[in-house]
Amino acid sequence: MRLFDASISDSVFLFLKKDIKTWATVQSANAKLCHACGITNFFCNDTEIQQIASELNGINYSVVCEDRAEYGDFQTNQSLTQQIATQLKREGINPQIVIEPTCGKGNFILSVLDTFENVERIYGIEIQKKYTWQAKFNVLDFFLNNPNKTKPEIQIVNSSIFEFDYQTIKKTIGEKELLIIGNPPWVTNSALGVMDSKNLPKKSNFKRQKGLDAMTGKGNFDIAEYITIDLLQNFGKCKGNMAFLVKNTVIKNIVHDLPKLKLLIAGLKKQNIDSKKEFDVSVDASLFSCQLNKTTELSCLESDFYTSEVKCNFGWLNGKFLSNLSCSCNDIDGVSPFEWRQGIKHDCSKVMEIEFDGECYSNKLGERFVIEEAFAFPLLKSSDLKKKHAEPTRKMVIVTQKYVGQNTTYIQKYPQLYEYLNRHIDLFRNRKSSIYKGKCDFSIFGVGDYSFKPYKIAISGLYKTFHFCLVKPQNNKPVMLDDTCYFIGFDTLEQAEYVWDLLNSVFVTDFLKSISFKDSKRMITKEVLMRIDLRRVAILKGEKKDMFGCINNQQEIQLSLF
């Protein structure tokens, strides 16, 4: 049977059916249920009691079901929550106060009740009303079937974690042992923004990014990361521990930001789980645990959750962030003599990415058209960089600006291009990213003088490889990269081949392996590439010629296309 869109066991049904007639008020009902299962706030008002009575008498009362995706809803199965609780107990953790900030159906709460003997209070917070009911019914069922178990004081609150006030809880902790446990949402703030979700933290530059970084991908973050850091900041001075199931990228980001965040945590562990097995999703995730109110440690031990096999230790060493602290490839860790760039970002591939068949162009909408040839450039994407030499491509991209922010009204002087772009102006104006807000029609990003260099060295930001691809002009035109790629440009082939050879050396490959994370969405980033000191690489390779001076002083290519 179901009550409030939550399933209930036979024992819960019989208990409620038998007792509900004696519930004169919400206060008396809550008192009886608190005696039965420890939950102090089972009902919020008399109306809820009446609704349960109606359902028990066969009248169907339904609650609107929320969208699972909107809440990053991946319920943790009780087998996993039990394994986690058992492991924490084996490590000597014995909490008196427990907080589950996104408690869902209450499986972590059930495992806490079944595992730890000294728990005095449990706080469960959950935004979905149907899950608060499910958690309450599950706790009631647990104690109906385990009447001799000690009943702590339990509060299960229907609230957004972003609106919940922790002050009441903090006042009850004192010197008692705290455990913060759970599985916060596996969803990003930008994904929720696209869904117009209200389940978001207050608007803030959470990652403390500057300028364009705050407006683009770097301003994006996992909701779980926000929740984890918020809780560590609120309860960091309490005695206790945290154990959260989160994506691996969240753990990496938290460890990376520790010097800036100054969180009072130590004993950091990342224990890899099988997300496909546990949640039926293809996401790299782990159990992240740490001790609270400790001198900050800047490293995290990675191991396998099921076997306890140690993988590595990652974090900060001598002011450098490494994916493996035992690696000895830090001789070239410095600053790149070149500025690595990301490729062109346009967010309108149906219009901007085209092909040429010798007579006219075609797009992803199936249209055939003619535009001025000067604005169509060869295009390579991450999938085109699998080899060390880029092969000719049929793909092309329309380049509307030669630098970011250039006024695009000049395009009206080119009737074919203007007619084609203007015909699709709604697609441009409906681009979701905030970087286009207030910008000229047909604006793009990731473009500058560097884009038009004839020779480039490029690497994919998506593929888990460490080789660099040499890109030469095609049809006497410089090749463009899309925004999944990173590159540096050169005026001459000799310069490009010299640097290309250095980048594909074993020294660089080993170094990249020591500072990159294979479970990241982008294993290679600009920050990673900017740490390669090619001058040191040249010394290690025993290079006798030094071309860096002439490369860095090279003249910019003069463009006359626009």
N, C-alpha and C positions, 0 to 999 in steps of 0.2 A: 504494500500500500504506500501511497505517497501523500505527504502533507507539505504544503507550501513548496511544491515542486521538489521535495526531498524525499528520498526513500526511507522507510522506517522498518525496523525488524518487528517480528511478532511480539517480542517481549515489550518493546516500547509501545506498540499498539495496545496491548492488554493493560499495561500500566496506565496509559493516558485514558483509556476507555473506562477503567475502574475508578480513577481518582478525579476526573474532570468535574464531576457533579459536586465535589466538595470545595471547588475553587471559587469562593465567594468574591474575592478581589484579586487584583494582580499581586498585591503584597502577600496574601496568604498562599497563592499559587506558587510564587517564587520561593517562599519559605519552605514549602513541601518539596519542591524540586531541588532546592539547594541541599536539603537533608538527604535526598535520594542520589544526587550526582555531583554536588559541589558547585554547580553553576548558580551564581547569585542573581543574574539578570536574564533568566530564561525567557520571560515575557517583558515587553516594554510597556504594554498597556492592556486594558480590558478587552479592547477590540480583537487583539491577537488570540486571546482565550476563546472568544466567541467564534472566531473563524475556525479554530481547531475543533471546537465542539460541532460546528456545522459540517466540517469534513468528516469527522468521525461518525456523524449521523447519515453519511451518504451524500451530502450536498457538496458538489465539486467547487472548490475555490482555487483559482489558479493565480500564480505570480508570473509576471512577464519574465522570460528568460533573457539574460544579457548575452551579448556577443562574446564568445570564448576568446576570439582573437584580440578583442579590445583590451582584455585584461592580461594578455600574455599567459593564458591559463593552461598550465601543464601540471595537473594534479599529481602529487607524489604518491606512488603506490605504497601500501602499508608495509610491504616486505622491505622496501628500501628505507623507509623511515625507521623501521625496527632495527635494521642493520646499523644505521647511523647512530641511533640512541645507544645500542649495545656497545658500539665501538667507543663512543664518548665515555661511557661508564668504565670501560676497560682502561681508558687513559687516565682514570682517576677523577673525572668530572662528576660532581654530585650537587646539582643546583637546588637552591631553595626557591628562587624566583625564576619563572620561565616566561619569555615573550616570544610569540610567533606573530610577526607583523603582517603576514598575508596568509592566514591560516587555512583558507579554502575549506575543505570538508573535514578538517581536523585530524588528519592522519598522524601528523607530527605530535599533536597533543595526546592522541591515544598511545603512541609509543613512549612518550615521556611518562604518562601515567603508569604504563606497564613496566617501565625500566627503572625509574629513579624513586627511591623511597622517602627522600627528605623534602620533596617539593611542597611548599606551603601555598604558593599562589601561581596561577597561570593566567596570562593575558593573551587572548587571541583576537586579532583584528582582521576583518575581512570586508571588502567593499560590496561583494555580491550577496544580496539578502538571502537567496536560496541556499548559499553555502553556509551562511551563519546558522540557518536552521539545520542543515545537514550535520554540521559540526556539533550542535547542541544535541540532536537526536543520537548521534554516534557516541557522545560522551555518556549520555543517559543509558544507552544500551550497554556500554562497557561496565558501568557500575551495577546495573541490574544483573549482569552475568558474573560480576566479581564483587559481591557485596562486602567482602572482608578487606578490600583494598582501602587504604587511607584516602580520604577525599580532601584534596586541597581546595582552597577558594578559587573558583574559576570564573573569569569574565570573558565572554565572547561578544565582541562589539561590532556592530554593522557600521563601518566607517571607512572612508578612504584613508590610506596610510599617510597621504600628503596633507590631510586636514587634522589628523589625530594629534592631541596634545600629550606629550610624554611626561609632563610635569607630575601628574598624579602618580604615575608608576614610579618615577624617580624618588618620590618621597617615601615609598614603601620599602625601598631596597636597603638603604643604610649599609651595613657591613655584610649583608647576606650575599650568598653566592648566586650570581646571575647567569642564566644561559639564554642567549638569543639564538633561535633556531628557526629554520624554515627554507622556503623556496620562493623567493620574490620573482616577479614577472620577467619572463624572457622576451622582452620586447623593447624597442627603442622609442625615444620621445618623438622622433620624426615619423615613425610608423604610426604612432597614435595620433599625431598631428594630421596625417593624411586622412585618418578615419574621423577627424573632428571629435576625437574623444575628449571627455572632460576629466578622465582619469590620469591627470598629469600633475607634476609638481608645479609650484608657482614659477612664473616666467623668470628666468635668471640665466646669466651666462655661467652655468654650473661648472664648465670646464675651464673657465677663466681664459678663454681664447681672445685673441686680439683681431680687430678688423675683419678681413675677409674670412679668416679661419673660423670665426664665430658664426659666420653666415652660411658656411658650407659644411662639408662632412665632419670637420673637426669639432663643430658645435653640437654634433649628434652624440648621444650617449645612451647606454642601456638604463632603463628604469631601475633595474636591479642594482646597478652601480650607484645610482643616486640614493636608493634606499639603504644600501650597505654602508656607505660613507656617512649618511645622515644618522644612522643608528650608532655607528662607532664614535661620531662626534658627540652625540647625546649621552651615551653610556660609557664612554671611554675611561672615565675615572671610577667606574664601578668595578668591584672584584668579580671576575667571572670569565666567560668564554662566549664566542660566537661560532656558529656552524651553519653555513648557508650553501645551498645548491645554486650555483650560478654558472653562466657561460665562462669559458676560459679567458675570453677577452676582458671580461669584467675583472677577473683576478689580476691579469697582467696590468691593466690600467691602474688598479688600486696600488699595486706594488710600485709601479713606475712613478705614481704621484705622491708616494709616502714622504719624500723630503719636503714637498710643498704643503702637504696636508698636515704633517706633524701629528699623526694619529698615535695614541698611546697603546700600541699593540705589539705583541711579540709571538714567537712560536708559530709563525705563519705556515700553513700547510695547504697544498693543492693536491687533492686526491682524485684522480681521473675516474669518471664513471662512464658506463656504456649508455649513452643517451638513447640510442636506437632501441636497446633492450628495455630500458626503464620508462621511456616516454614516447617511443616510436617517432622520434624526430632526429634528423641528421644535423645535430649541433654538437660541437665540442664543449663539454661541460664537466664540472668537477665539484667536489665538496670543498669549500673554502672554510678553513677554521683558524682561529687565532685566540690568544689570551688577551684579556682587557687589563687596562691600568698597569702597563709595563713600560719599561724604557723601550723606545721605538727600535725595532729591528728592520733592516732594509733588505731582507732576503726572504725567499719562500721556498720551502722544500716540496718538490713535486714527486708524487708516487702514484701507484695504482691502488684504487680504493678496495678492490677485491682481494688482491694478493699482498699488498703493502710493499711491493717491489719499488725501491727508490729509483727514480728516473734521473733527476738532477736537482740542483739548487740554482735558482735564478734571482736576480735583483741587482742591487747596486754594489759596485766594488771600485774603490778609488775614484769616486765621482762619475763612473760610467755604468750604464744600465745594460746588463748582459742576460741573455737567455740561458747561459750555462756558466756559472761562476768558476768552474774548474777548467775552462778552456784557456789556453795560453796564447791566444792569437790577438793580443791587444797592442802589438807594436805599431799597427797602422791606424789605431783608433785616434782620430784627431778631427780635422776640419778639411773638407774637400776644397781643392783650389778652384773648382767650378761650381756654379749654381745649377743644381739639378732642378729640372722643370717638369711639371705635369702637362700632359697633352691637352688638346682643345676640349672644352666642355660647352655643349650647346643645348642638350636636353630636348632635341627635336629631330631625332634620327630619321623619321619618316620623310622629312623635307630636306634635311641638311646632308644626309649621307646618300650618295648617288653612284651610278655607274655610267660608263660611256661605251657605246657599241660601235663607234666609228662614225656615226651619223648624228646621233642625238643622245641626250642623257635620259636616265630613268630613275625613279625613286621607289621607296618601299610601299607607296600607295598604288603602284602600278601605272603611274603616269609617265608619259614620254614628253620631253620638252627640250628647248634650246635656251642656253644662257651664254653670256660672254665667257669665253674659255679662260680668261685670266683669273677668274674667281674659283675655279675648280682645281683642287690639289689632290694628289695621291694620298691615300689614308691607310695607316696600319693600326691594328688593334692588338691587344695582348695576345690573342690567338695566333697572330702573324709573327710573333717574336720567338717562336720555339727553336729556331735555328740561329747559328751565330752570324749568318748573313741573311738579311731580309730579301725575300723573293719579290718580284714584281707583283703588284696588286691591281685588281680591277676596281677596287673600292676607291671612292673619291669623297671629298668633303668640300662643302662650300665655305669659304673663309670670307666673312663679311667685314672684318676689322683687322688692321695690322697691329693694333695695340688696344688693351682693355680701356673702355670708355670712349673710344673714338665715335664721333657723331656719324650715324649711319644714313643721314639724309642724302649724302652724296650718291647713294645707290640709285636714286631717281635718274641720274645721268646715264644709267645703263638699263635701257628699257626692258630687255629680255629678263635680266636678273630681277629687276624690280617687279615686273609683272608676275613672275613665278613666286617670289617670296611674299608679295602682298596678297596673292591669292590664298595663301595659307596663314595669314597674319593672326587668325584666332588661335592656331596651335602655338604660335610663339607667345602670345599674350596669356595663354593658359598654363604656361610652364609653372610648376609648383615651387621651385626653389626661390627663396627670398633674394638670392643674388641678382635676379632680374628685375626686382621691384625698383621702379623709378628710372630704369635704364632705357636706352633707345630701342626702338623696334629692331629685331634681328640681332641683338647683342649676343656675343659669345664671351667665354672666359678662357684663360690659359693660352693667350696669344700675345706675342710680342716680337721684337726683332729676332729673338732666339728661335722662334718658330720657323723662320725662313732661312736658317743656316742650311747650306747644301748637304753637309755630312753630319750625321747624328749617331750617337751610341744610345741605345734604348734597352729598357728592361721592363718586363711585365710586373705590375703591382699585384696581379691576381694569382699567377701560377707559382707553384712552390719550387722554383728553379733559381739558380744563381748565375746563369750565363747571360752575357750582354751581347746584344745584336747590333751589328754594323749596318747602318741604313744609308744608302746612297741615293742621289737624285733619280727620278724617273721622268723620262720625256722632258729633260731639261728643267724640271720643277723640283723644288724641295718637297720631301715627303712629310706629311703631318702625322702626328700620333694622337690617339684619342685619350681621354682623361683617365683611362685605366693604366696608362704607361708613364714612365719617367724617362727623361732623356737629357743629354747635353749636346750642344751643337758646335760645329767647327767649320772654318772657312776652307780648309784644304784636306784632301784625303790623307796626306802624310800625318797631319796632326791627329786626325781621327783614329787612324790605325795604331799610332803610338799609344794613345790612351786606351783604346780598345784592347790592346794586348796586355796592358797593365791590369785592367779590370777583370780580364778572364784568367788571371794568374791564380795559382793555388792559395796564395796569401790572402787575396780578396775573398775567394770562395770560403775558406775556413773562417775568416773573420765574420762574414755575413751569417754563417751558420751559428756563430757564437752570440750574435746580437738580435737575430730575428726569431719570431715565434711561428711555428708551422700551423698552429691552430688559429692564427689571426685571419680576419677576412682579407686583409692585405698584408702579406708577409713582408713585402718590400714597400717601404714608404720613403718620402723625401728625407725624413729625419734619419732613417737608417743610412741612406746613400750619402748624406752630407757628412757622415762620420768617417768616410774612407779618405784617408790622407794619401793621395797618390804619390806625393813626393817621397814618402816613406816606403811605399810599394816599390818605386823605382830603385831606391837604395837597396832594398832587400833582393831585388832581381839583379842587382849588379849593373844597372844601366849606366853607360858612360856618358850618354848625351842627355842634356837637360833642355827639354823643349817647352817647359812650362812658362818661362818668361815670354817667349815669342807668341805662345798661344794666348796668354792672358792679355797681351798688348795688341792683339790682332784688331784690325779695323772692322767695324760693323758693316754688314752688307747693306748697300744702298738699294732701297726698294722704290720702284716706280710703277707699281701695279695699281695704285689707288689715286 
